[in-house]
Amino acid sequence: MNADAVTVVAGAIAPGGVGSRGPWPRRIAGALATLFGLATIVEGGHVLFGGPAARAAAGHVVGFVLIFNFAAGFGYVATGVGAALGRGWATRAARGLAVATLLVFAGLGVHVAGGGAYEPRTVVAMTLRAGFWVVQAWLLGRWLGPDRRAARSR
């Protein structure tokens, strides 16, 4: 058995799973998701509930993107806490957030292609959000192990 095989076998039976060095990577990922969620709630809430001046300062807001991001911020916080605590459902939640964000991003693309008004920073922000949740879902899948429900159905 070569060294790589030993590493994989040892990682598979370690509490953190393959590619993990204990609980700290998932705790850091969870903290980042939680902070990202809190910032999303604050910023989205400011534009949604801050009155006409806040709305004007935001520029060409795409309503469905703003509402989705604000609501998703609460999911970011919950998923971040779940990840930090090592809960298996956090992987499923991160996957759901990744898929939902990509769908809303696609909707933004349709809006823009149809000539709808938007801010370029919205495209940048959605790119970062989508990338963050795709990576988060992948990493949590590695760190928290396979989805037990999927394993049972096989």
Protein Blocks (a to p, Z undefined) as FASTA:
>chain_A
ZZklmmmmmmmmpmnbghiabjklmmmmmmmmmmmmmmmmmmmmmmmmnojmlmmmnopa
dfklmmmmmmmmmmmmmmmmmmmnopaklmmmmmmmmmmmmmmmmmmmmmmmnopacdfk
lmmmmmmmmmmmmmmmmmmmmmnopafklmmmZZ
